[in-house]
Amino acid sequence: MIGAVAIFAVLASIIMFANSAHAQTASLDQLRATIKTEIMADPRSQTMSSAQINALVNALTTQAQKQGLTTAQLTYRPEVQSAPSTGVTQCSDLSCSLAQAFGLDGSLPIIPVALIVLAVLFIATYSVMREMGHPHAQA
């Protein structure tokens, strides 16, 4: 009975090793095909001979194997995110352009706050000048 279990364990490990070797060969072929496709997509490869391309593919495949790269990692292209919509429409009339120029469209909130502070300071200065009897503030 122990002999049968040992034989079963040996056979199971041989089958697993064979499947693993086949998977590695298939992934190596796929990796090599991916690298060759990416090289051929580059316009600079049109001037290279097939021997140069094959040498480059072999070198890059070896490096990719050493680094543990997969085909999915080689062909990954990040998605280009579009600019987020700010909700601000394009101005075509004078009032919209002025509102945008003075920051009243919400793009930079410090501008309207600064304008209000300056207006209050101007009114306060004018009031003080009138109280003191300044000639420029006489009505």
C-alpha positions as CSV (number, residue, x, y, z in Angstrom):
1,M,0.0,0.0,0.0
2,I,2.8,2.4,0.9
3,G,4.4,1.6,-2.5
4,A,1.2,2.5,-4.3
5,V,1.0,5.9,-2.5
6,A,4.6,6.6,-3.3
7,I,4.1,5.8,-7.0
8,F,1.0,7.9,-7.0
9,A,2.9,10.8,-5.5
10,V,5.8,10.5,-8.0
11,L,3.4,10.3,-10.9
12,A,1.4,13.3,-9.6
13,S,4.6,15.4,-9.2
14,I,5.8,14.4,-12.7
15,I,2.4,15.5,-14.2
16,M,2.5,18.8,-12.3
17,F,6.1,19.4,-13.4
18,A,5.1,18.7,-17.0
19,N,2.1,21.1,-16.9
20,S,4.3,23.7,-15.3
21,A,7.0,23.3,-18.0
22,H,4.3,23.5,-20.7
23,A,2.8,26.7,-19.2
24,Q,6.3,28.3,-18.9
25,T,7.0,27.4,-22.6
26,A,3.6,28.8,-23.7
27,S,4.1,32.0,-21.7
28,L,7.7,32.3,-23.1
29,D,6.3,32.0,-26.6
30,Q,3.6,34.5,-25.8
31,L,6.2,36.9,-24.3
32,R,8.4,36.5,-27.3
33,A,5.5,37.2,-29.7
34,T,4.4,40.2,-27.7
35,I,7.9,41.7,-27.7
36,K,8.3,41.1,-31.5
37,T,4.9,42.7,-32.1
38,E,5.8,45.8,-30.1
39,I,9.1,46.1,-31.9
40,M,7.5,45.7,-35.3
41,A,5.0,48.4,-34.4
42,D,7.8,50.9,-34.1
43,P,8.6,52.7,-37.4
44,R,12.3,52.5,-36.6
45,S,12.2,48.7,-37.0
46,Q,11.5,49.0,-40.7
47,T,15.2,49.7,-41.3
48,M,16.4,46.7,-39.3
49,S,17.0,43.3,-40.8
50,S,15.1,40.2,-39.5
51,A,18.3,38.9,-37.9
52,Q,18.7,42.2,-35.9
53,I,15.0,42.1,-34.9
54,N,15.3,38.4,-33.8
55,A,18.5,39.2,-31.8
56,L,16.7,42.2,-30.1
57,V,13.7,40.0,-29.4
58,N,15.9,37.3,-27.8
59,A,17.7,39.8,-25.7
60,L,14.6,41.6,-24.5
61,T,12.8,38.2,-23.8
62,T,15.7,37.1,-21.6
63,Q,15.6,40.4,-19.7
64,A,11.8,40.2,-19.3
65,Q,12.2,36.7,-17.9
66,K,14.8,37.8,-15.5
67,Q,12.6,40.6,-14.3
68,G,9.6,38.4,-14.1
69,L,7.5,40.5,-16.5
70,T,4.3,39.2,-18.1
71,T,2.7,39.9,-21.4
72,A,0.0,42.0,-19.7
73,Q,2.7,44.2,-18.1
74,L,4.4,44.8,-21.4
75,T,1.3,45.8,-23.2
76,Y,-0.2,47.9,-20.4
77,R,-1.4,51.3,-21.6
78,P,-2.7,53.6,-18.9
79,E,-5.9,55.3,-19.7
80,V,-5.7,58.9,-20.6
81,Q,-7.9,60.9,-18.3
82,S,-9.7,63.8,-19.8
83,A,-9.5,67.1,-18.1
84,P,-12.2,67.4,-15.4
85,S,-15.0,69.6,-16.3
86,T,-15.0,72.8,-14.3
87,G,-18.5,73.7,-15.1
88,V,-17.4,77.1,-16.5
89,T,-18.8,77.8,-20.0
90,Q,-17.0,79.8,-22.6
91,C,-17.7,83.5,-22.6
92,S,-19.1,85.1,-25.7
93,D,-20.5,88.4,-24.4
94,L,-19.1,91.3,-22.5
95,S,-20.7,90.7,-19.1
96,C,-19.5,87.1,-19.0
97,S,-16.0,88.2,-20.0
98,L,-15.9,90.9,-17.3
99,A,-17.2,88.4,-14.7
100,Q,-14.4,86.0,-15.7
101,A,-11.8,88.8,-15.7
102,F,-12.7,89.9,-12.1
103,G,-12.9,86.3,-10.8
104,L,-16.6,86.3,-10.3
105,D,-17.1,83.0,-12.1
106,G,-15.7,81.1,-9.1
107,S,-12.4,80.1,-10.7
108,L,-10.4,82.0,-8.0
109,P,-12.4,83.0,-4.9
110,I,-9.7,85.3,-3.5
111,I,-10.3,87.9,-6.3
112,P,-13.9,88.9,-5.4
113,V,-13.0,88.9,-1.7
114,A,-10.1,91.2,-2.3
115,L,-12.3,93.5,-4.4
116,I,-14.9,93.7,-1.6
117,V,-12.1,94.5,1.0
118,L,-10.7,97.2,-1.2
119,A,-14.2,98.7,-1.8
120,V,-14.8,98.8,2.0
121,L,-11.4,100.4,2.6
122,F,-12.1,103.0,-0.1
123,I,-15.5,103.9,1.5
124,A,-13.9,104.1,5.0
125,T,-11.1,106.3,3.7
126,Y,-13.5,108.6,2.0
127,S,-15.7,108.8,5.1
128,V,-12.7,109.7,7.3
129,M,-11.6,112.4,4.8
130,R,-15.1,113.9,4.8
131,E,-15.3,114.0,8.6
132,M,-11.9,115.7,8.8
133,G,-12.9,118.3,6.3
134,H,-10.5,117.4,3.6
135,P,-11.0,119.7,0.5
136,H,-11.1,116.8,-2.0
137,A,-14.0,115.2,0.0
138,Q,-16.2,118.3,0.1
139,A,-19.5,118.0,-1.7
